[in-house]
Amino acid sequence: MADDPATPTTPPPTEPLPPAPPAPPSPSLVRWKKIALWGAGLLTAFTLIGFFGLPPLLKSILTKKLTELLHRETTIQEIRLNPFAMTLQINGFMIKERRSPEPFVAFEELFVNLEGMSLIRLGPVVSEIRLTAPHVSITRHDDLTYNFSDLLEAFSAKPAQPPPPPKQDAEPLRFSLNNIQLLGGRIDFRDRPKHTDHTIRDLTLIIPFLSNLPASVKIFTTPEFRAVVNGTPVGLKGQTKPFDDSFATEMHLDIDKFDIPTYLEYVPGKLTFKLPSASLDTRLTVAFTQFKEKSPTLTVAGAVALNNLVITTLEDQPVFSLPLLDVQTELVDVFGKSAHLKSILIKNPELRVKRERDGSLNLTKLGLEPPPEATPPPSNKDTKPESKPEKKPESPVRVQVDEITLDSALVDFTDATTEPAFKATIQPLTVTASHF
């Protein structure tokens, strides 16, 4: 039977085509995937080692090596590293005394922040160095040794290695240390032969930067120092160019009520008088410059005040007292041997002069006991005396004072060589001199 053209025909079923195989990845994509995996692995290892691996390792090495080197137990509470911020933090550091659990050197925290610029400049560039609450304990023993004398002997006994010869036209190591801070420091000094203790409290040192980078050597850095020394506040501020050719430095020295008798014990020799009281106040500016192939200059300007000076004999007999000596300076050139003073005020001094029965004056007995005379070596008649080079005459000291005032002085004189003793008093004595 013939096909009906009006009836549609159904095509035979066909099998589905198999899926096309995936295209192979390009070699560059494979390479970048490997790089990413290696980078992620290295970053993970860097993080784990930096945060958790290196700190305990550094702590173990430091405590062991320092204990062996110093012969004193060294302990560290904690070390923290941040490899991303490039910071190092050491907490609870302490070096103990050699045969005692007492601390010899200690601090609460040392924080250092290194900048990434160090890699570019091939030298350390540190954005912050902070040392918090350092403590140093010094003891002077009865045999005049110190608790660190063994360290000095050990290090000085080692032969020093000569430095390598500098290379021709070698560039110096460039560095930049910024925001240097020492906060809350203290020093204890026990002087057993003198049976006295000295203390330094609230020790603070701030240095904005120290850098020998070419862009920084011409810029003044302004260090600041503050401390309380045996109860006396001491302050030092200034500005300096430590790496400039001029080495220009200017410091402001501020001292309030510095107790002088405390330190007379360290004067070599025995004093033949007593100093019950004397204190010193200063507001001074000290400037120093040192150019190459030129003489250095050192100048001082400001004010100095000596307060409540009392001098007596060893038998507590009064000799001299001075409530106030005030000196206002215009400029003192130390190396140039010249001084220009604005004013000198000597207020209410009392001088008591006594001539003893043997004719000696009490004033001549004040000073230091002369040292015992050494036995001269036996002279050899055949030995010719060594010729000493002639000394060049030194330039005189030039002093200019605009005004000197002696206000209400008292002079008391006693002559014990007569019978009865002669006494005379001059009071009040006031003298003013200008353009001296």
C-alpha positions in Angstrom: 0.0 0.0 0.0 1.3 3.3 -0.9 2.2 5.9 1.8 -0.4 8.5 2.6 1.3 11.8 2.0 -1.0 13.5 4.6 0.2 11.2 7.4 3.5 12.4 9.1 6.2 9.8 9.5 8.0 9.4 12.9 11.8 9.3 12.7 13.5 6.4 14.3 14.8 7.0 17.8 18.5 8.1 18.1 21.0 7.5 20.9 22.2 10.6 22.9 25.7 11.9 22.1 28.3 11.3 24.8 29.4 14.5 26.6 32.4 16.2 25.3 35.6 15.7 27.3 36.7 18.8 29.4 39.3 21.0 27.9 42.7 20.5 29.5 43.7 23.5 31.8 46.1 25.9 30.3 49.7 25.6 31.6 49.7 29.2 32.9 46.6 28.5 35.1 48.2 25.4 36.5 51.3 27.3 37.3 49.4 30.1 39.1 47.4 27.5 41.1 50.7 25.9 42.3 52.1 29.4 43.2 48.9 30.2 45.2 49.1 26.9 47.0 52.8 27.4 47.8 52.1 31.0 48.9 49.3 29.9 51.2 51.5 27.2 52.6 54.4 29.5 53.2 52.2 32.2 54.7 50.7 29.6 57.1 54.1 28.3 58.0 55.4 31.9 58.4 52.5 32.8 60.7 52.7 29.6 62.8 56.5 29.9 63.2 56.5 33.6 63.8 53.7 33.7 66.4 54.2 30.3 68.1 57.5 28.7 67.1 60.2 31.4 67.4 59.2 33.0 70.8 59.8 29.9 72.9 62.9 29.1 71.0 64.3 32.6 71.5 63.4 32.5 75.2 65.2 29.2 75.7 68.3 30.3 73.8 68.6 33.7 75.5 68.1 32.5 79.0 70.6 29.6 78.5 73.3 31.7 76.8 73.0 34.7 79.1 73.2 32.5 82.2 76.4 30.8 80.9 78.0 34.1 79.8 77.2 36.2 82.9 77.4 33.4 85.5 74.1 34.7 86.8 70.7 33.1 86.5 68.7 34.8 83.8 64.9 34.5 83.4 62.4 35.8 80.9 58.7 35.7 81.5 57.5 35.9 77.9 58.6 36.8 74.4 56.1 37.9 71.8 56.7 38.2 68.0 54.4 39.7 65.4 55.9 38.8 62.0 53.4 41.0 60.1 53.8 44.1 62.2 57.5 43.3 62.7 57.4 43.8 66.4 59.3 42.1 69.3 58.2 42.3 72.9 60.2 40.8 75.8 58.4 40.8 79.2 59.7 40.1 82.7 63.4 40.0 82.0 65.7 39.6 85.1 69.4 38.8 85.7 69.8 37.7 89.3 72.8 38.4 91.6 75.6 35.9 91.3 74.9 34.1 94.7 71.5 35.6 95.5 67.9 35.6 94.2 67.9 39.4 94.3 67.7 41.1 90.9 70.9 42.6 89.5 69.4 43.9 86.2 65.7 43.7 85.3 63.0 45.3 83.2 59.3 44.9 82.8 59.1 45.3 79.0 61.3 45.8 76.0 59.3 46.7 72.8 60.9 47.1 69.4 59.1 47.9 66.1 61.1 47.4 63.0 59.9 49.0 59.7 59.8 47.5 56.3 62.1 50.3 55.1 65.0 48.3 56.6 64.9 46.0 53.7 65.1 48.8 51.2 67.8 50.8 52.9 69.8 47.7 53.8 70.1 49.0 57.4 67.9 49.0 60.5 65.0 51.5 60.5 63.1 51.2 63.8 60.0 53.2 64.4 59.9 52.7 68.2 62.1 51.4 71.0 60.6 51.3 74.4 62.1 50.1 77.7 59.8 50.1 80.6 60.7 50.0 84.3 64.4 49.0 84.0 66.1 48.4 87.4 69.8 48.2 88.1 71.2 47.3 91.5 74.9 48.2 92.2 76.7 47.2 95.4 80.2 48.4 96.5 81.7 45.8 98.8 84.0 46.4 101.8 87.0 45.3 99.7 86.2 48.1 97.2 85.0 45.7 94.6 81.6 45.8 93.0 78.9 43.2 92.3 79.9 43.4 88.6 83.7 43.4 89.0 83.9 39.7 87.9 82.2 40.7 84.6 84.7 43.4 84.0 87.6 41.1 84.7 86.2 38.4 82.5 85.5 40.6 79.5 88.7 42.5 79.8 90.7 39.3 79.9 89.5 38.2 76.5 91.8 39.4 73.7 90.0 41.9 71.6 89.7 41.0 68.0 91.1 43.7 65.8 88.4 45.2 63.5 88.7 44.4 59.8 90.3 47.1 57.8 87.8 49.4 56.2 87.2 49.0 52.6 88.1 51.8 50.2 85.2 54.2 49.7 82.9 51.9 51.8 79.6 53.4 52.7 78.8 53.4 56.5 75.9 51.4 57.7 72.8 53.6 57.5 70.3 53.4 60.4 67.4 55.3 61.8 66.2 54.7 65.4 63.0 56.6 66.2 60.9 57.2 69.4 63.5 55.9 71.8 62.0 55.8 75.3 63.3 54.7 78.7 60.4 55.0 81.2 60.2 54.6 85.0 63.8 53.5 85.5 65.5 53.1 88.9 69.0 52.5 90.1 70.0 51.5 93.7 73.6 51.9 94.8 74.7 50.4 98.1 78.0 51.7 99.3 79.0 49.5 102.2 82.4 51.1 103.0 80.6 54.5 103.3 77.5 52.9 105.0 75.2 54.8 102.7 72.7 54.2 100.0 72.0 56.2 96.8 68.9 56.0 94.7 67.7 57.2 91.4 64.0 57.1 90.8 61.6 58.0 88.0 64.4 57.8 85.4 63.1 58.9 82.1 65.1 59.3 78.8 63.4 60.3 75.6 65.2 60.6 72.2 63.0 61.4 69.2 65.4 59.9 66.7 69.0 58.9 66.1 69.8 58.6 62.4 72.8 58.9 60.1 70.6 58.9 57.0 71.6 61.8 54.7 68.2 63.4 55.0 68.5 63.5 58.9 72.0 64.4 59.8 71.2 68.2 59.5 68.1 68.0 61.7 68.4 68.6 65.4 67.2 65.7 67.6 65.9 66.9 71.0 66.7 64.4 73.8 65.2 64.8 77.3 66.4 63.3 80.6 64.6 63.4 83.9 65.3 61.7 87.2 65.1 62.1 91.0 68.6 61.6 92.4 68.5 61.0 96.2 65.4 63.1 96.4 66.6 65.9 94.1 64.8 66.4 90.8 67.3 66.7 87.9 66.3 67.6 84.3 68.2 67.8 81.1 66.8 68.9 77.8 68.6 69.9 74.6 69.1 69.5 70.9 72.0 67.8 69.1 73.2 66.8 65.6 75.3 63.8 66.6 76.2 62.8 63.0 76.7 66.2 61.5 80.1 67.6 60.7 79.6 70.3 63.4 78.4 67.9 66.1 76.4 70.8 67.3 74.9 70.1 70.8 72.9 72.3 73.1 71.7 71.1 76.5 69.5 72.7 79.2 70.6 71.6 82.7 67.9 72.1 85.4 68.7 71.1 89.0 66.6 71.9 92.1 68.1 71.6 95.6 71.0 69.4 94.8 72.3 68.4 98.3 76.1 68.8 98.2 77.1 67.3 101.6 75.8 63.9 100.4 78.6 63.6 97.9 81.5 65.0 100.0 82.1 61.5 101.2 83.6 60.7 97.8 86.1 63.5 97.8 89.6 61.9 97.8 91.3 62.7 101.1 90.0 63.7 104.5 88.3 67.0 105.0 89.4 69.2 107.8 86.0 70.9 108.1 82.4 70.1 108.2 79.7 71.1 105.7 76.3 70.6 107.5 74.3 72.1 104.7 74.6 73.4 101.1 72.3 73.0 98.1 72.6 73.9 94.4 70.1 75.1 91.9 70.9 75.5 88.2 69.2 76.8 85.1 72.0 76.5 82.6 72.3 76.2 78.8 75.5 74.4 77.6 76.4 74.5 73.9 79.2 72.5 72.2 80.4 72.5 68.6 83.3 70.6 67.0 84.1 71.3 63.4 86.7 69.3 61.6 90.2 70.9 61.7 88.9 73.6 64.1 89.2 74.0 67.8 86.0 73.0 69.7 83.9 75.5 71.5 82.0 75.0 74.8 79.9 77.8 76.2 77.7 78.1 79.3 74.9 80.6 80.0 72.2 80.9 82.6 71.9 81.0 86.3 73.5 79.2 89.3 72.4 79.6 92.9 74.1 78.2 96.0 71.8 78.1 99.0 72.2 77.7 102.8 76.0 77.1 102.7 77.3 76.4 106.3 81.0 75.6 107.1 82.2 74.7 110.6 85.4 73.3 112.1 85.6 69.7 113.1 84.7 70.9 116.6 81.4 72.4 115.2 82.7 75.9 115.6 81.0 78.2 113.0 83.3 79.6 110.4 81.3 80.7 107.4 77.6 80.8 106.4 76.0 82.0 103.2 72.2 82.0 102.7 72.4 82.8 99.0 75.0 83.2 96.3 73.2 84.0 93.0 75.2 84.2 89.7 73.5 85.3 86.5 75.8 84.6 83.5 75.7 86.2 80.0 78.2 83.8 78.4 81.1 81.7 79.7 83.5 80.5 77.0 85.2 77.5 78.7 87.9 76.8 76.1 88.3 80.5 75.2 88.9 81.3 78.9 86.5 84.2 79.1 83.4 84.9 81.1 80.8 87.6 81.0 78.6 87.6 84.0 75.5 89.8 84.4 75.4 89.9 88.2 76.7 88.3 91.3 74.6 88.6 94.5 76.2 87.6 97.9 73.4 87.8 100.4 73.8 88.0 104.2 77.2 86.1 104.5 78.8 85.7 107.9 82.5 85.1 108.3 84.0 84.3 111.7 87.8 84.6 111.8 89.7 83.4 114.8 93.4 83.7 115.6 94.4 80.9 117.9 96.8 81.2 120.8 99.6 79.7 118.7 99.0 82.5 116.1 97.4 80.3 113.5 94.1 81.3 111.8 91.1 79.0 111.7 90.7 79.7 108.0 94.1 78.2 107.1 93.0 74.8 108.7 90.1 74.3 106.3 90.7 72.0 103.4 92.1 68.6 102.8 94.6 66.8 105.0 97.9 66.5 103.1 98.7 63.0 102.0 101.6 61.3 103.7 104.9 62.2 102.1 106.3 59.4 100.0 109.9 58.3 100.5 111.9 59.7 97.6 113.8 57.1 95.6 117.6 57.0 96.2 119.3 59.5 94.0 122.0 58.4 91.6 124.7 61.0 91.3 125.7 59.7 87.9 122.1 60.1 86.6 121.5 63.4 84.9 118.2 65.1 85.7 115.8 64.8 82.9 115.3 68.1 81.0 111.7 69.1 81.0 110.3 70.9 78.1 109.5 74.5 78.7 105.8 75.3 79.2 104.3 77.8 76.9 102.7 80.7 78.8 99.0 80.2 79.0 96.6 82.9 78.0 95.0 84.8 80.9 91.4 84.3 81.9 89.2 87.3 81.1 86.3 88.1 83.4 83.7 90.8 83.0 81.0 91.3 85.6 78.3 94.0 85.1 77.3 94.2 88.8 78.5 92.7 92.1 76.5 93.1 95.2 77.6 92.2 98.8 74.4 92.6 100.8 74.4 92.9 104.7 77.6 90.9 105.3 78.9 90.2 108.9 82.6 89.8 109.7 83.5 88.7 113.2 87.2 88.7 114.3 88.6 87.2 117.5 92.3 87.3 118.5 93.1 84.8 121.3 96.8 85.7 121.4 96.0 88.7 123.7 94.7 88.7 127.3 91.8 89.3 127.3 91.0 88.2 123.8 90.3 90.9 121.3 87.0 90.9 119.5 85.7 93.1 116.7 82.6 92.9 114.5 81.7 94.6 111.3 78.0 94.7 110.6 76.2 95.3 108.3 78.6 95.5 105.4 77.1 96.3 101.9 79.2 96.9 98.8 78.1 97.3 95.2 80.5 97.4 92.2 79.6 97.9 88.6 81.4 97.1 85.3 84.1 95.0 87.0 
